[in-house]
């Protein structure tokens, strides 16, 4: 299709066009706002609520990456910490 990139998961951010339509920018702004809201909720959440919120946060970050948006490093670190916390929790509750 002549090098047109539609932002699919396999596309690398450097392959994506820097010119974006207002609709895409608006959608990306909404995704970033959702990620920021979830980030604040996660930081204030009880450990029992973080799993559900963390799954949603990971999904939003994935959608941002697919859209070619650079995810802030603090959000990447939070996502990694949540994955590690969940893995630790799984093994803590595993019968021996």
HELIX and SHEET records of a PDB file:
HELIX    1   1 UNK A   13  UNK A   15  5                                   3    
HELIX    2   2 UNK A   22  UNK A   44  1                                  23    
HELIX    3   3 UNK A   47  UNK A   66  1                                  20    
HELIX    4   4 UNK A   73  UNK A   92  1                                  20    
END                                                                             
